[in-house]
Amino acid sequence: MNWLNRFLLANWSHIFDALLLTMALLCGMQVGESRVQKDWDAEKQKIALAQARQEQRVADVRLTQSQITQEISNEYAKRSKLLADRQPDAHVGGVCNITTAGGRDLPAVPDGPTRADAASTDPLPATSGNAGAVSCEQMSKDAAQTTLMLIEIQRWYERESKTLQ
């Protein structure tokens, strides 16, 4: 035990310094750990808040979609009922020929012509002010000329787009 006393007395300042450094290290570790834990808790709370906001947004979107779906279903049912009211009765076995809407929301179906006009199929009346008739041959020539003009416009557009690049 004699050598231990001599060692402690000779190096007491070094031992005291090492003890102080160890205590400072332990205190620093505790302070650092509490700061890290505080930051960690704040981050977890921020994430939980963001998640709650996202869940609320999803619930709002689902509610809105449900309302829209319900409105569409109601409108569909309403219009289906209106159409069903206009359909012929299957028990009677006859044809329902309603010419007016009778105060309903749906318009009546107009009467169409009974047959096609007996006009000639080749000459067509001119709409551009010419009093004469336009033949199918003339329309074919005009269509060919229009096609050539369209092709030329496409070529011009391609050249212009290449020069701009």
C-alpha positions, 0 to 999 in steps of 0.5 A: 500500500505504500507504493499506492500512497506515494503514487497518489501523493506524487500525481494528485494534480493529474488525477484531480484533472482527469476526474474533472475532465471525466465529470465535464464529459459526463455533464456534456453528454447529458446536456447534449442528450437532452438537446438531441431528445428535445429536437427529436421530439419537436421533429416527431411532433412536426411530422405528426402535425403534417400527417394530421393535416394530410389526413384531414385533406384526404377526408375533405377530398373524399367528402367533396367527391362523395357530394359530387357523386351524389349530385350526379346520381340524383341528376341521373335518376331525375333524367332517367325518370323523365325519359322513362315517363316518355317511353311507351307503356309495355303493357299496352303493346302500342307505340307512344307517339308524343309530339309535344313535351306537354310541359315537361323539361325535355323537348319534343322530338321534331317530325322528320321528312317522310322521304328524301327529295327527288333532286338530282345527285350530280349537280349541286347548288353553288353556295358562293354566289354562282347561280350555276350548279357545281358538278361532282367532277368540279368538286373533285378538281377543287378537292385535289387543288385544296389537297395540293395547297395543304401539302404545300402549306405543310412543307412550308411549315416544316421549313420554317420550323427547321429554320427556327431551331 
